[in-house]
Amino acid sequence: MPISNAAFVRSTVILLIAGMLALLGIVGTSLWLVSKVQGYFAGFIEVREARSAAADLLSILKDAETGQRGFIITGDTAFRAPYDDALRGVAEQEKVFLEKAMRLPAYAERATRVGTLVEQKLAELAGTVSLMEQGRQAEAIEEVKTDRGRVLMDELRVEIGSIMDDADRSLEESVVDTLRSASALQWTTVIGAIAIIGVLGGAAAVIMQYTRDIIVARREVETLNATLERRVDERTEELIRANQEVQRFAYIVTHDLRAPLVNIMGFTSELQASLAAIQSYVLADGKAPSEGDILEARRAASEDLPEAIGFIRSSTKKMDGLINAILKISRDGRRELRIERVDVKALVEAGAAAVGHQVGESDGEVTIDDKLPTVISDRLSLEQVFGNLFDNAIKYRSPDRPLRIYVTAKNGGRAGFVIEFTDNGRGIAPEDHERVFELFRRSGTQDKPGEGIGLAHVRSLMRNLGGDIVVRSELGQGTTFVLRLPPDLSKVVRSMQA
């Protein structure tokens, strides 16, 4: 239906407003999320610095205590050096710790308690070292044995440890919040981009439709006084353009459907040319046709018309086959899967038995691994997959050697079961490894009948089962199809529904 000027303006304005709202939503949400991420990051830095300062303070106090005890027990001044070095750094480290911790209200009270304990610990250390300097080692040792220093150190460990534990939890929460905000920002960007693309697509569609309507209207005005025959030709051209538009919507099969269509169009012209020769003979209106007219009419009736009709019939038959192939894959995609326990080994053995006489004709042999698994899947789909692969191996076997088919399996962990279907046939060129899975695409010498839907059908079935199929092959060396199959299709279905 043509678009009126008012409808075009209204649609354009609505789309522009929608695009602006989507853009403003993206920008506003992005700024808000970025602000949250910056806040999380700033808090993360503060907590991390407070934790680091607490750990450093505890470490330097341990160094001081170790030096003190070594000096008291041995009397060796070599143990005094670590004590003095640690002692010089304690005050500075305590200052850094208090500065960082007091910024965070959650740690302020415990930080004050830590400062008090540090002062008491330093006094205890200084007292025992002073006794040693006065030569009163026994008294210093007795002071150490009172366990006052150990108790103070234990209290420091508890207080500082609790700060560090809280900091660790806070850091973990901050990381989780940051990641969540980053994920939300990512999804906001993606959803907003999709919305904007949708708006642009809608605007482009409206403009294209409006432009197309203007062009059509202009052509109708230009051809208003044309003859009836000219108008019929124009209608025919419009139908052809409509045909081409439908083909563009079916992009994946454009090339394959177009080839027989071109043949039909060409031989339709041939029919038209032949019809002209016959008309000049049949519709002579009482005039005696010339010998040339008679020869042309006979040649058209005996040669040109049958040939053109035959080619048109074969082309339409090919198109019908291609369309039926597409419908077959489409029906398989819509078929409700029947999930049940399937013994893959038994299924493969049944498929091998079905083609046993064909394999035997070439003195061939099928070897099936005993380790083929039992899975929860759709039996009919798997039967079709293995049947196609057996047929493919037989069709493209090498004439130079007996056919050998090997079916093996292994557990691929999270990837599910990996089943390999190997033959020693012709092989597939590297550049065709992906192409063979495309609809209506075949590789190598085309000396076997087929439309090129088998492997495309297999890939469609495997993906419906939550798996996939790829190929490894070399020309002249054989082919290995690698199937990845989930152990339980019901879990895959539930995860997709969730």
Residue, then its C-alpha position, 0 to 999 in steps of 0.5 A: m500500500p502506497i505511503s501518503n505524504a502525511a503518513f511519511v512525515r508522521s512515521t519519520v517524526i515518530l522514528l526520530i523521536a524514538g531514536m532520540l529517546a533511545l540515545l538519551g537513555i543510553v547516554g544517561t544510563s551509561l553516565w550513571l553506571v560509569s559514576k557507580v563504577q568510579g565510586y566502587f573503584a574509589g572505595f576499592i582503592e581506599v580499602r585496599e590501601a588501608r588493608s595494605a597499611a595494616a598488613d605492613l604495620l603488623s609485619i614490622l611489629k613482628d620484625a621488631e619483636t623478633g629482633q628484641r627476643g633474639f637480642i634478649i636471649t642471646g645478648d648478641t648485638a647482631f639481633r639488635a639491628p633488626y629491632d632498631d630498623a623495625l623500630r624506626g619504621v613503626a612510627e611512620q607505618e603507624k601514622v600511615f595506617l591510622e591515616k588510611a584507616m580513619r578515612l573509613p568509618a567502619y575501621a575508625e574505632r578498631a584503628t584507635r584500639v590498634g594505635t593504643l596497643v602499638e604504643q603499649k607494645l613499643a613500651e614493652l619492647a623498649g623496656t626489655v631492651s633497656l634492661m639488656e642495655q643496663g646488663r640486667q638480662a635476667e630481669a629482661i628475660e623474666e619480663v618476657k616470660t610474663d607473656r605481657g608482650r605475647v598477649l599484646m601481640d596477640e591482641l594486635r593480631v586479632e585487631i589488625g586481622s579483623i580489619m584485614d578480614d573486613a577489608d578482604r570481604s569489602l574488596e570482594e564485594s567491591v569487585v562483584d559490584t564493579l563487575r555487575s555495573a560493568s556488565a549492566l553498562q555493556w548490556t545497556t550499550v548493546i540493547g541501546a545499539i539494537a534499538i538505534i539500529g532498529v530505528l534506523g532500519g525502520a526509517a530506511a524502510v519507510i524512506m525506501q518505500y516512499t521513494r519506491d512509490i514515487i518512482v512507480a507513480r512517476r513511471e505510471v504517469e509517463t506511460l499513461n498513453a502507452t498502448l495496451e501491449r506496452r502496458v502488458d509488458e510493463r506488468t510483466e516486468e513488475l512481476i519479474r521485479a517482484n520475483q527478484e524481490v522474493q529471491r532477495f528475501a531468500y538469500i541463502v538459496t538465491h543462486d540455486l533457484r535463479a539458475p533454473l529460473v534463468n533457463i525458464m526465462g530464456f526458453t520462454s523467449e524461445l517459445q515466444a519466437s517460435l510462436a511468432a513463426i507458427q502464428s505467421y503460418v496459422l493466422a495467414d488470414g487466407k493468404a498463402p504462406s510463403e515456403g519460408d514461413i512453412l519451414e519456420a513453423r514446422r521447425a518451431a513445432s518439431e524442434d524449438l517448441p519441444e526443446a523449450i518445453g523440455f528445458i522448462r520442465s526440467s528447470t521447474k523440476k529442479m526448482d521444485g526439488l530445491i524448494n522441497a529440500i528447504l521445506k524438509i529442513s524447515r520441517d525438521g527444525r519445527r519438529e518437536l524433539r522426543i527426548e529419550r535414552v538412546d544407545v548410540k552404539a546400537l544406533v550406529e550398528a543399525g545404520a551400518a547394517a542398513v548399508g551393509h550390502q553396499v559396503g560389502e560390494s567394495d569389500g569394505e568394512v565398518t569398525i565401531d568402537d565399543k566405547l560409544p556412549t548412551v545419551i539422552s537425546d532424540r533418536l530419530s534425529l540421530e538415526q538421520v545423522f548417522g544414516n546420512l554419514f554412512d550414505n556420504a561415505i559410500k557415495y564418495r568412496s575411493p575406487d582405488r581401495p576397499l572402503r573402511i569406516y571407523v566410528t569412535a567416541k571419547n568424552g569431551g568433558r564440558a563439550g559433551f561426547v565427541i564422536e568421530f566418523t572416519d572413512n578412507g574415501r576421496g577426501i575434501a579439499p581444505e577450502d571446501h571444509e566449511r562449504v560442504f555444510e552449506l545448503f545446495r553446495r557440493s565439493g569435488t568432482q560432481d559425478k554423483p547424483g544429489e542436490g547438496i542438502g545432506l550435510a546441511h541437513v546433518r548440521s541442522l539436526m546436530r544443532n537442534l540437538g544442542g551439538d555441532i559437526v565439523v570436518r577434518s579431511e585431505l584430498g585422497q586421504g579420507t574424511t573425518f566428521v567430528l560430532r559434538l553431542p551433549p550427554d543430556l538434551s533435556k538439560v540443554v532444552r531447559s537452559m534454552q527455555a530459562 
